[in-house]
Amino acid sequence: MVEMMNHEEGITEYPRMMGLDRFSYPLYRKKVVVLYLHAYTTGEYKQYVDAKEAREVLDQTMRYGFGQMAFFGQQLVGAVLAMPLERHEDFPARTVPDLNPKATLYIAEVMVHAEFRGTGLGTKLLEEMLARPASFSSAVIRVWDKNRPAVNLYRKMGFRPITAIIQTKRCSPDEVFEMRKVYMHRTLESD
C-alpha cells in the first residue's frame, strides 16, 4: 500500500484512486496528457515526446481501453492505461502464437509523476488494474529494456519476458535512437 504522502500544501493524505473509461476520459484528458508528457520526458529514462503525438497515442488507447488514476488533492500523479491486446497494433503476435490476444489485457501506459516515483504508487496502480478485468486470462506489459527499475517491478509482479521489438524514438526533435521494448506476460487470477 502506498504510504501517506505530503502534498505541496503540507497536507498528508492517501492517494485517491479513480477509474477511467472512454466516457470519463474527455473530462480528464488534459491532465492525462500532461502526466504522460511529464512521465516520459523526465528522469533517467527520458525521451523527447511531441505533445500532438502524445494526445494521439492516449486517444487511441482510450478509444478501446480503460485506466486507473491516482490523485493527491487535484493533482494527477499516476495512471495506468490498458486495452485488449488485440487492439495493440505493434504487438508481434506471430512470435507468440500460443497467446490469445482477445483474452489478454495489454497494459499500454504506466505513468508516475517524478515526485512520486519510488513510493509504491506504480505498484498500487498496477495491482488495481490487474485485479479489475474479469474477462482477461492474462496480461502483457511493454517496457524499455534499459529501464531496470520498471523491469524489476514487473518481474516482482509476476511478469516474464516473451518477445521484443525495436522502436525508433527521439531524444530531441531532430535526433533519433533505437529502443528495445520487451513484452512481458503473466497469467491473471480467476475468481
Protein Blocks (a to p, Z undefined) as FASTA:
>chain_A
ZZddddfkopacddddddddfklmmmmmmmmmmmmmmmmmgcjkbccddfklmmmmmmmm
mmmmccddddehjbcfbdcddddfklmmklcfklmmmbcfklpccdfbdcddfklgonlm
mmmmmmmmmmmmmmbcbdcddddfklmmlmmmmmmnopacfbdcdddddfbfkbccdddd
dddddddddZZ
